[in-house]
């Protein structure tokens, strides 16, 4: 069992990594090496520092924001630790969890190791950043090849269901 995750940082009040105010947990480590990556310092695991799951859980649960984002780097390069973190958060909170990854959903769902995190993720932003497909104004993603996937609906239907943004969920 993993007791630590190697992180670059925890940002407690971001509004760019998903809807609403969020706590973003930035993983160290990524071998996708996307050209134009906005966090190239995250590629090297040694640029991060080990942080205990207990500390991360406490930092998130003591924060009033109801949303969490896993980013990086790529959290799926430390999938065991991030799965444990997401599972613990889902057990003790009702926080909405987003995860950014360079892997495609199809790669993840077909990997026993990578897919273990999916039951605990609400929205997966999948795919490598592609500077040729970069468009300003894309919601919560950098290039048009990346998808915002509604993970619970996708798991139930056994096909990719895209997440639909509702800026006024209280009126649904």
N, C-alpha and C positions, 0 to 999 in steps of 0.2 A: 504494500500500500504506500502511495506517495504522500509524504507529509509536507512537501514544499513544492513551489513552482518558481521557476526563474523568471523574474519580471524586470521590465524596464521601469515601470511606474504604475501608480494608481492615481487617476485623475478623478476627483470627487464631484465635479460640477460641469460636465461637458454637455453640449447640446448638438454636437456634430456627428456623434456615433450612433444615431438612432433618434426616434422621436422623444421629446421631453427631456428634462434634466436627467442625467445618467451618471453612474459611476463607471468609468472605463478602466479595465484591467489590461495593461499592455504587456504581452508576453515577449520574452527575448527568444530569439531563434527563428530562422526562416531560411529555407534553401530555394524558395521560388525565385528570389532575386529579380523581381519585376522591374524592368526599366521604368524610371520615373516614380519609383516607390516613394511615398511621403515619409517613410520611416526607415531609411536604409541602415541606420545605426542599430536597428532591431535584428538584423540578419545574424549577427554573431551572438551566440548564447552567452559568451563571456562578457558582453556589455551589460548584462543583467545581474541581478543579485537574487539569491534564494530567499523566498519569503514563505513563512509557514501558512498553511491553509487556515489554521485557527486565526491568525492575524488578519488575513484577507477577509474571512467570513465576518469577523468582528467589525472591521472597517466598513464593510458593505451594509451589514445589518444595523449598525449604529447611524447610518446615513438616512436622512428622510426621503431621499429620492427613491422612487419605486421601480427604477429601471437600471439594468446592468448591461455593459457591453464587454465582450472579450475581443481583444484586437492584438495588434503587435507590430512586428513579428507575425507569427501565425500560431494561434493557440493550439492547433491540432498537432504541432510538432511536440507538444507536451500534453497529449490528449488524456492520458491517465489522470494527471493532476487537475486539469480543467474539468474533466468529467466528475471527479470527486467534489470539486468546488461547486459546480452547477447543481449536482444532486443535493448537496447540503443546503444550498440556498433555496432550492425548490421545497425541501422538507420543512424549513423553518420560516420561510417568507413567501409572499405572493409576488415576488419581483419578476418582472419581464426580462428575459435574458436574450440578448442578441450575440451572435458570434460571426466575426469576419474571418474568412479563410481564403487562401489561394486555391484550395482544392475545389473541384466541382462536386455538386451534390451527388452525382452519379458515382464518382470515385469513392466518396465517403460511405454511401449506403452499401456499396459492394465490398467494403473492407470491415471485417469484424472488429479490428482494432479502432479504426476511426469512427465507426458508426455508434460506438458505445455512448457517445456524448449526445446524440440526436434526441433521445427522449426528454432531455432537460433543457433544450434550446427552443425558444419561441420563434425566432427569425434567424435564418442563416444567410449571410451575404457571401455568396460563393464566387469563385473564379479569380484568376490573377488579374491585376491591373494591367490594362493594355493602353499605352499612350496613344496609339492610333485610333482608339475608340473612346477617347476622353471627350466628354461633353460637359460644359457648364450647365448647371441646373438639374443634373441627375440627382434624384433623391437618395441621400445616404450612401452613395457609391461613386467611384471615380470614373469608371468606364462602362459603356453600354453592354458589354459582354457579361458584366456581373449582375447577378440576380438577387432579389430580395425574396427569400423563400419562406413561406409559412410552414414551418417544420411539422407541427402537430397535424395539420391538414394533409400534408404530403405523406406522412407516415400512415395515416388512416386510409388514404386513397391509393397508396402505393404508386403515386406519380407526383411530379413536381407541381405544387400549387403555389403560385406567386402571392406574396403578401400584398395586401391593398392598404394604402395609407388612409386613415380616417382621422383628420385633425380634431374631430369632435366626438370622441367615443362615448361620452356621457349621454349623447342624444340618440344612440343606436337602440 
